Amino acid sequence: MRDVQVPPSPPTLPGQVGFGSCSVPGRHAVYLGAAAGWLACDGVLAWSHEATVCLRSDLTGPVLAKIEGVLPEDQIDAGEHPLAARAAAGAAVLAVTPGVFERLAAEGVRLHTVGFDRVSGGFYYLAKGGAAPEQKVQGDLFAAVRHALAGSEAADDLERCLDGLVDRLLSQLSSGALSERAVELAATLPPVRTKLEPRVDAAELEQKLRAQAQVSAAVAVDGKAAAAALSTAAERGQTTVRIAPWGRFERVSQPTLAVELNEGDEGKGRFFVLPERARWLLAFEVGPSAADAEKAAAEKAAAEKAAAEKAAAEKAAAEKAAAQKAAAEKAAAEKAAAEKAAAEKAAAQKAAAEKAAAEKAAAEKAAAQKAAAEKAAAEKAAAEKAAAEKAAAEKAAAEKAAAEKAAAEKAAAQKAAAEKAAAEKAAAEKAAAEKAAAEKAAAEKAAAEKAAAQKAATEKAAAEKAAAEKAAAEKAAAEKAAAQKAATPAKAAASPQPSGKSQKAKKAAKKAAKRAEKRAAAQTASSNKVAKRPAAAPEPAAQDAREEIEEESEERVSEEPAQPATAAQTASRKGVPTYAWVVIAVLVVAAAIAAAHYLPK
C-alpha cells in the first residue's frame, strides 16, 4: 500500500473528532474535544475580524444573574435548530457582546480578545479582568516567524512555521485555557448577551452544521472510543495507530518555535518561545480495486452465510446462557479498562507536563540568551549612534562657539577701533583746541607785548623828544649867543682871542648838540614804525664816529683862512683829505650795517 492525496473533507464526528489542513503533504491535522468536528477547520488565519470570548466555567449562576446575561443555548430553539443547540450547549468557550464585556470585567471574569487580518497579517491578543494581569500582544505573524526561516524565503518553510501557529500562541498566552478550534466555534455560535440586546438567528449556523453532519454520517464509529485509542497510543509512545474507518494515524512532533511580537501599550518587541509539541496526523491508504473488492466481498458473504447457518443452531443454544455472562464480563472489563485508561492518562499527562515544562524552560532560556545577545547588539549600536550624534553635536557646538567668539572678537576689535578713532579724534580736537588756545594766548601775549613795546617806544620817544627839544633849546640858545657874538665882530676883534682850550670846549659842545639833535630826529622817526621791524640802524659808536668825522671835516674847512688859493693848493688842502675821510666814513657805515644784519639779536 502507498499513501495518496488526502481528500478535502474526511469524515468527522461533531463534538468528538475533527480534521484540518496542515503543512505535511498528504496529511490532515487531527483535533479532539467538544469543539472538534462541528465546522470545517479553516482556522483564525482565514479571519478578517475579531472575537471576545470567556470560559463557560466563569459564568456561574450568580454572575449571570448580576449581569442579566443569556447563554448561547438559551437563545436557540432546540426543536428547530438541534445541531446548533447541541454545539452551543457543549462549547467550553463562549463569545460575548460589547454590552456584556464591561459587566463581566467588573465581576472579575477573564476576557480574551483575538483578532486577525488576513490581508495585512496583523494579529493581536488582549486579556483583561480576573486575577492575572492585563496582557496585550500584537504583531505581523508573517514577520514574527522570520527568525525561524533562517534566511529562506520558500513558501514551504513559511507554511511550516505558520502551521498551527495561532493554536500554539493562544494556548501559551492563555495558559492553556484557549485553543484555536474553541475560539473559532465560539465566534460562530451566538454570543452571551444581556436580556435587552437583540437575539441572533441561528438558521445560518444550523445550515453549516448540517452540511458538515452529512459528511460525518458515513462514520460508524464511537468518537469517544477513537479519541481514547489515540490517547492510549500516545501514552504508550506509539507513533502509528490504525482506527477504522479513517486509516493510519501518525504522531508527529512540531519543533520549538520562537516568534517576535510586540507586547504592552508601548509595543516593545519580545520573543515568545513556543515549546515543542506532538500531534496526530491522518493519512489515507490505497485499498484494492473495485472488481477485486466485489469478488472478495461475494466470497466473504458466501462463506459468512454458510458459517452463519452452521453456527446458528449452536449460537442459538448457547446465546441465551452466555448473554448474561457476556454482559457481566463486558461491564467488568469496560470498568477495569476505563480505570486503567484513566490512570495511564493521568500518568502520561503528568509526564508530558513535566517534559513540556523542562523543554519550555530550556527553550525560554535559549530564546532569552538570544534575545539578550540581540538586545546587547542593539544597545551597542544605539550607544555608538548616540556617541556619534553627541560628537557631531559637540563639533557643531564648538564650531558655533568659535564662530560666536570670532564674531565677538571682530565686534570687540571694531568697537576698540571705533573707540580708538573717537579717542584720536577727541585728542586731535583737544590738541587743536589747545593749539588754538595757545595761539590765541600767544597772539594775546604778542598783542600785549606789542602794546607794551609801543607804550615803551612812545615813552622813550617822548623822553627823547623832550631831550631833543631841550637840546634844541640849548642849541638855539647857543646859536643866539653865537649870533650876538658875531654881531659884534669889532668888539670881538679888539678883545683878546680865547685860548685853544676854550675853543675846543666850544667845539665839543657844538658837536654834542648836533649829535643830540640827530639822535632825537632818528628816535622820532623810529617811534612812528614800532609795529614793523626797523631796518638795522648803525650802532651808537659807529654813528658817533661818523658824526665826529663829518664835524672834523667841517671844522677844518671852517678854520682854514679865507684867502685866495691856487687850484693845486685847494686840491691838496681840501680835495685829498676830504676824500679819505669820506671813504673811511663809508667803510664804518658798511661795517655797522653788516654788524646789525649778521650779529645775533
C-alpha positions in Angstrom: 0.0 0.0 0.0 1.1 3.6 -0.6 -0.1 7.0 0.6 -2.4 9.0 -1.6 -3.5 12.6 -1.5 -5.8 13.3 1.5 -9.4 14.0 0.5 -10.5 17.6 1.1 -13.2 16.6 3.6 -12.6 13.5 5.7 -15.5 12.2 7.8 -15.8 13.9 11.2 -17.6 13.3 14.5 -19.1 16.6 15.8 -18.0 17.3 19.3 -15.5 14.4 19.3 -13.1 14.2 16.3 -12.3 16.8 13.6 -9.7 17.3 10.9 -8.0 20.3 9.4 -5.3 21.2 6.9 -1.6 21.0 7.8 1.8 21.7 6.1 2.7 18.0 5.8 1.7 16.8 2.2 -1.0 14.1 2.1 -2.0 14.6 5.8 -4.8 16.1 7.8 -4.3 17.5 11.4 -6.4 15.7 13.9 -8.5 17.7 16.5 -10.2 16.1 19.5 -12.7 17.5 22.1 -16.0 19.3 22.3 -15.1 22.0 19.8 -13.9 19.5 17.1 -15.8 18.3 14.1 -18.6 20.9 14.1 -17.2 23.1 11.4 -14.7 22.9 8.5 -11.5 24.0 10.3 -10.4 27.0 8.2 -8.6 28.5 11.2 -8.1 32.0 12.5 -5.7 32.7 9.7 -8.8 33.0 7.4 -10.3 35.8 9.6 -10.6 39.5 8.9 -12.4 40.2 12.2 -12.1 39.8 16.0 -13.9 38.0 18.8 -14.0 38.4 22.5 -14.5 35.2 24.5 -14.5 33.8 28.0 -14.7 30.4 29.7 -18.1 28.9 30.4 -16.8 27.8 33.8 -16.5 31.5 34.8 -20.2 32.2 34.0 -21.7 30.9 37.2 -25.4 31.4 38.1 -24.7 34.5 40.4 -22.6 36.1 37.7 -25.2 35.6 35.0 -27.9 36.9 37.3 -25.9 40.0 38.2 -25.1 40.9 34.6 -28.5 39.8 33.3 -26.8 37.5 30.8 -28.3 34.9 28.4 -26.2 31.9 27.4 -26.0 30.8 23.6 -28.0 27.6 24.1 -30.8 29.7 25.7 -31.1 31.8 22.6 -31.6 28.8 20.2 -34.8 26.8 19.7 -33.6 23.2 20.1 -36.6 21.8 18.2 -35.9 24.0 15.1 -32.1 24.0 15.3 -31.0 20.9 17.1 -27.4 20.8 15.9 -26.8 24.5 16.8 -28.3 23.8 20.3 -26.1 20.8 20.8 -22.9 22.7 19.7 -23.8 25.7 21.9 -24.5 23.5 25.0 -21.2 21.6 24.7 -19.0 24.6 24.0 -16.4 25.3 26.7 -15.5 28.8 25.3 -18.2 31.4 24.6 -18.2 34.7 22.8 -19.6 37.8 24.5 -21.2 41.0 23.2 -19.7 44.5 23.8 -22.6 45.2 26.2 -21.6 42.2 28.4 -17.9 42.9 28.2 -17.6 45.7 30.8 -20.0 43.9 33.2 -18.1 40.7 33.1 -14.8 42.5 33.6 -16.2 44.3 36.6 -17.2 40.9 38.1 -13.6 39.7 37.7 -14.2 37.4 34.7 -11.1 36.9 32.5 -11.9 38.1 28.9 -9.8 37.3 25.9 -10.0 39.3 22.6 -8.5 37.6 19.5 -8.2 39.3 16.1 -6.5 38.8 12.8 -6.5 40.5 9.4 -5.6 38.0 6.6 -4.7 40.9 4.2 -2.1 42.5 6.4 -1.2 39.5 8.6 -1.9 41.6 11.7 -2.6 39.5 14.8 -3.5 40.7 18.3 -4.4 39.2 21.6 -5.8 41.2 24.6 -6.6 39.7 28.0 -8.4 41.7 30.7 -10.0 41.0 34.0 -9.6 38.2 36.5 -6.7 37.6 38.9 -4.0 37.7 36.2 -2.5 41.0 35.0 -3.7 42.7 31.8 -2.0 41.4 28.7 -1.6 42.9 25.2 0.3 41.2 22.4 0.2 42.1 18.7 2.3 42.0 15.5 2.6 40.7 12.0 2.6 36.9 12.1 4.4 36.7 8.7 7.2 38.9 10.1 7.1 37.2 13.5 8.4 33.9 12.2 11.3 35.5 10.2 13.9 34.3 12.7 12.9 30.7 12.2 13.2 30.9 8.4 17.0 31.3 8.7 17.1 33.4 5.5 14.9 31.1 3.5 12.0 32.6 1.6 10.5 29.4 0.3 6.7 29.1 0.6 7.0 25.6 2.2 9.2 26.9 5.0 6.8 29.8 5.7 3.8 27.3 5.7 5.6 25.0 8.1 6.1 27.9 10.6 2.5 29.1 10.3 1.1 25.6 10.6 -0.8 25.6 14.0 0.9 28.9 15.0 -2.3 30.6 16.2 -3.3 27.5 18.2 0.1 27.4 19.9 0.1 31.1 20.6 -3.4 31.1 22.1 -2.5 28.1 24.3 0.6 29.7 25.7 -0.8 33.3 26.1 -4.0 32.0 27.9 -2.0 29.4 30.0 -3.8 26.5 28.2 -7.4 27.9 28.6 -7.9 28.5 24.9 -7.5 26.6 21.6 -7.9 27.8 18.1 -10.8 25.4 17.5 -12.6 26.6 20.6 -12.3 30.3 19.7 -13.3 29.6 16.1 -16.5 27.7 17.3 -17.3 30.5 19.9 -17.1 33.1 17.2 -19.6 31.2 15.1 -22.1 30.5 17.9 -24.5 33.2 19.3 -22.6 35.3 21.9 -23.5 35.8 25.5 -25.8 38.8 25.6 -27.9 40.8 28.0 -31.7 40.4 28.1 -32.1 43.8 26.4 -29.9 43.0 23.5 -31.4 41.5 20.3 -31.5 37.7 19.7 -29.3 36.2 17.0 -30.9 34.0 14.4 -29.3 30.5 14.4 -30.7 29.4 11.0 -27.4 30.1 9.1 -25.4 28.3 11.8 -27.7 25.3 11.6 -27.2 25.1 7.8 -23.4 25.0 8.3 -23.6 22.3 10.9 -26.0 20.2 8.7 -23.6 20.4 5.8 -20.8 19.1 8.0 -23.0 16.4 9.6 -23.7 15.0 6.1 -20.0 14.3 5.7 -19.9 12.7 9.1 -22.9 10.4 8.5 -20.8 7.8 6.9 -18.7 7.3 10.0 -20.0 4.3 12.0 -17.7 4.5 15.0 -17.7 5.7 18.5 -15.8 9.0 18.6 -15.0 8.7 22.3 -13.5 5.3 21.7 -11.4 6.7 18.8 -10.2 9.5 21.0 -9.4 7.1 23.8 -7.4 4.9 21.4 -5.3 7.9 20.3 -4.7 8.9 23.9 -3.7 5.4 24.9 -1.3 5.1 21.9 0.3 8.5 22.8 0.7 7.4 26.4 2.4 4.2 25.3 4.8 6.1 23.0 3.3 4.7 19.8 3.8 6.8 16.7 1.3 4.9 14.5 -2.1 3.5 15.1 -4.9 2.4 12.8 -8.6 3.3 13.5 -11.4 2.3 11.1 -12.8 3.8 9.0 -10.2 6.6 8.7 -7.0 4.6 8.3 -3.5 5.2 9.7 -2.9 7.9 12.3 0.7 9.2 12.7 2.1 11.1 15.7 4.4 13.9 14.5 6.3 16.5 16.6 6.5 20.2 15.9 9.8 21.7 16.9 10.3 24.6 19.3 9.5 27.9 17.6 10.5 31.5 18.7 8.3 34.3 17.4 8.8 38.0 17.9 5.8 40.1 18.7 5.1 43.5 20.3 3.9 43.5 24.0 2.3 46.1 26.1 0.9 49.5 25.3 4.3 50.7 24.3 4.7 48.0 21.7 8.0 46.7 23.0 9.4 43.8 21.0 9.6 40.4 22.8 10.4 36.9 21.8 7.7 34.3 22.7 9.1 30.7 22.7 6.5 28.1 21.7 7.6 24.7 23.1 7.8 21.6 21.1 4.5 19.7 20.8 3.3 16.4 19.3 0.0 16.0 17.3 -1.8 13.3 15.4 -2.0 13.4 11.6 -4.3 11.3 9.5 -3.1 9.5 6.3 -5.3 7.6 3.9 -4.1 4.4 2.1 -5.0 3.0 -1.2 -7.3 -0.1 -1.0 -7.9 -2.9 -3.6 -9.6 -2.3 -6.9 -13.4 -2.2 -7.2 -13.6 -5.6 -9.0 -11.4 -7.3 -6.5 -13.3 -5.8 -3.7 -16.6 -7.0 -5.1 -15.3 -10.6 -5.7 -13.8 -10.7 -2.2 -17.0 -9.3 -0.8 -19.1 -12.0 -2.6 -16.8 -14.8 -1.4 -16.7 -13.4 2.0 -20.5 -13.2 2.0 -21.0 -16.8 0.9 -18.5 -18.1 3.5 -20.1 -16.0 6.2 -23.6 -17.2 5.2 -22.5 -20.9 5.4 -20.7 -20.3 8.6 -23.7 -18.4 9.9 -26.1 -21.1 9.1 -23.9 -23.7 10.7 -23.3 -21.7 13.8 -26.9 -20.5 14.0 -28.1 -23.5 15.9 -25.1 -23.6 18.1 -25.3 -20.0 18.8 -29.0 -20.1 19.4 -28.4 -22.7 22.1 -25.5 -21.0 23.8 -26.6 -17.5 23.2 -29.1 -17.3 26.0 -26.8 -18.8 28.6 -23.8 -16.8 27.6 -25.7 -13.5 27.2 -25.9 -12.8 30.8 -22.3 -13.9 31.4 -21.0 -11.8 28.5 -22.9 -8.8 29.7 -21.4 -9.1 33.2 -17.9 -9.7 31.8 -18.2 -6.8 29.4 -19.3 -4.5 32.1 -16.4 -5.5 34.4 -13.9 -5.3 31.5 -15.1 -1.9 30.5 -14.9 -0.7 34.1 -11.4 -2.0 34.5 -10.3 -0.7 31.1 -11.7 2.7 32.0 -10.0 2.9 35.3 -6.7 1.7 33.8 -7.0 4.2 30.9 -7.7 7.0 33.4 -4.7 6.1 35.5 -2.5 5.8 32.4 -3.8 9.0 31.0 -3.1 10.9 34.3 0.4 9.5 34.5 1.0 10.3 30.8 -0.3 13.8 31.3 1.9 14.3 34.3 5.0 13.0 32.5 4.1 15.1 29.4 3.6 18.2 31.5 7.0 17.7 33.2 8.7 17.1 29.9 6.9 20.1 28.4 7.9 22.3 31.4 11.5 21.2 31.0 11.5 21.8 27.3 9.8 25.1 27.7 12.4 26.2 30.3 15.2 25.2 28.0 13.6 26.9 25.0 12.9 30.0 27.0 16.5 30.1 28.3 17.8 29.7 24.7 15.5 32.4 23.5 16.3 34.7 26.4 20.1 34.3 25.7 19.4 35.0 22.0 17.2 38.0 22.9 19.9 39.2 25.4 22.5 39.0 22.7 20.3 40.8 20.2 19.4 43.4 22.8 23.1 43.9 23.6 23.9 44.3 19.9 21.0 46.8 19.6 22.1 48.7 22.7 25.7 48.8 21.4 24.5 50.1 18.0 22.3 52.6 19.8 25.2 53.7 22.1 27.5 54.1 19.0 24.9 56.1 17.3 24.3 58.2 20.4 28.1 58.7 20.7 28.3 59.8 17.0 25.4 62.1 17.4 26.9 63.5 20.6 30.3 64.0 18.8 28.5 65.7 15.9 26.6 67.9 18.3 29.8 68.8 20.3 31.5 69.6 17.0 28.6 71.8 15.9 28.6 73.5 19.3 32.4 74.0 19.1 32.1 75.5 15.6 29.2 77.6 16.7 31.2 78.8 19.8 34.2 79.5 17.6 32.1 81.5 15.1 30.5 83.4 18.0 33.9 84.0 19.5 35.3 85.2 16.2 32.2 87.5 15.8 32.7 88.8 19.4 36.4 89.4 18.8 35.6 91.1 15.5 32.9 93.2 17.2 35.4 94.0 20.0 38.1 94.9 17.5 35.6 97.1 15.6 34.5 98.7 18.9 38.1 99.2 20.0 38.9 100.7 16.6 35.9 103.0 16.9 36.9 103.9 20.4 40.5 104.5 19.3 39.3 106.6 16.4 37.0 108.5 18.7 39.8 109.0 21.2 42.2 110.1 18.5 39.5 112.4 17.1 38.9 113.7 20.7 42.7 114.1 21.2 43.0 115.8 17.8 40.2 118.1 18.7 41.7 118.7 22.1 45.1 119.3 20.6 43.5 121.7 18.0 41.7 123.4 20.8 44.8 123.6 22.9 46.8 124.8 19.9 44.1 127.4 19.1 44.1 128.4 22.8 47.9 128.5 22.7 47.9 130.5 19.5 45.2 132.8 21.0 47.3 133.2 24.2 50.4 133.8 22.1 48.5 136.3 20.0 47.2 137.9 23.1 50.7 137.8 24.6 52.2 139.2 21.4 49.5 141.9 21.3 50.2 142.7 25.0 54.0 142.7 24.3 53.3 144.8 21.2 51.2 147.2 23.2 53.9 147.3 25.9 56.6 147.9 23.3 54.5 150.6 21.7 54.0 152.1 25.1 57.7 151.9 25.9 58.6 153.2 22.5 56.1 156.1 22.9 57.5 156.9 26.4 61.0 156.6 25.0 60.1 158.8 22.0 58.6 161.3 24.4 61.7 161.3 26.6 64.0 161.6 23.5 61.7 164.3 22.1 62.0 166.1 25.4 65.7 165.7 25.4 65.8 166.8 21.7 63.7 169.8 22.5 65.9 170.6 25.4 69.0 170.1 23.2 67.3 172.2 20.5 66.6 174.9 23.1 70.2 174.8 24.3 71.4 174.8 20.7 69.1 177.8 19.9 70.4 179.5 23.0 74.0 178.7 21.9 73.3 179.9 18.3 71.7 183.0 19.7 74.7 183.6 21.8 76.9 183.0 18.8 74.9 185.4 16.7 75.2 188.0 19.3 78.8 187.4 19.4 79.2 187.5 15.6 77.2 190.8 15.6 80.0 192.5 17.4 83.0 191.5 15.3 84.8 194.5 16.1 84.5 194.0 19.7 85.5 190.5 19.3 88.5 191.5 17.2 89.5 194.1 19.8 89.2 191.7 22.6 91.9 189.2 23.2 91.5 185.7 21.4 90.3 182.9 23.5 92.7 180.2 24.4 92.9 177.0 22.4 91.4 175.1 25.3 88.2 177.2 25.3 87.8 176.8 21.6 88.0 173.1 21.8 85.4 173.1 24.6 83.1 175.1 22.4 83.6 172.8 19.5 82.9 169.8 21.7 79.7 171.4 22.9 78.7 172.2 19.4 79.3 168.6 18.3 77.3 167.2 21.2 74.4 169.5 20.3 74.5 168.3 16.7 74.6 164.7 17.7 71.8 165.1 20.2 69.7 166.8 17.5 70.3 164.0 15.0 69.5 161.3 17.6 66.3 163.0 18.5 65.3 163.1 14.9 66.2 159.4 14.4 64.3 158.4 17.6 61.2 160.4 16.4 61.3 158.6 13.0 61.7 155.1 14.7 58.8 155.7 17.1 56.5 156.1 14.1 57.4 152.5 12.9 57.1 150.4 16.1 54.7 147.8 14.6 57.2 147.0 11.9 60.8 145.7 12.4 63.1 148.7 11.8 65.9 148.4 9.5 69.2 147.8 11.0 70.4 151.1 12.4 74.0 152.0 12.9 75.4 151.3 16.4 75.8 154.5 18.6 79.5 154.1 18.5 79.7 153.9 14.7 77.3 156.8 14.4 79.3 158.9 16.8 82.4 158.1 14.9 80.9 159.1 11.6 79.5 162.3 13.1 82.9 163.2 14.6 84.5 162.6 11.2 81.9 164.9 9.5 82.4 167.5 12.2 86.1 167.5 12.0 85.8 167.8 8.3 83.6 170.8 8.7 85.9 172.3 11.3 88.9 172.0 9.2 87.1 173.7 6.4 85.9 176.5 8.7 89.3 177.0 10.3 91.2 177.5 7.1 91.9 181.2 6.4 89.7 182.8 3.9 92.4 183.7 1.4 92.8 183.0 -2.1 94.5 179.8 -3.1 95.5 178.2 -6.2 93.8 175.2 -7.6 96.6 172.9 -6.6 96.5 174.2 -3.1 92.8 173.7 -2.9 93.2 170.2 -4.1 95.9 169.4 -1.7 94.2 171.1 1.2 90.6 170.2 0.7 90.2 167.5 -2.0 92.6 164.8 -0.8 91.8 164.8 2.9 88.1 165.1 2.3 88.1 162.1 0.0 90.0 160.0 2.5 87.6 160.8 5.3 84.6 160.1 3.1 86.0 156.7 2.3 86.6 156.0 6.0 83.1 157.1 6.9 81.6 154.9 4.2 83.6 151.9 5.4 82.5 152.5 9.0 78.8 152.7 8.0 79.1 149.5 6.0 80.6 147.7 9.0 77.9 148.9 11.2 75.2 147.8 8.8 76.9 144.3 8.5 77.1 144.0 12.2 73.4 144.9 12.6 72.5 142.3 9.9 74.6 139.3 11.0 75.2 139.6 14.7 72.5 137.7 16.8 69.7 139.9 18.1 
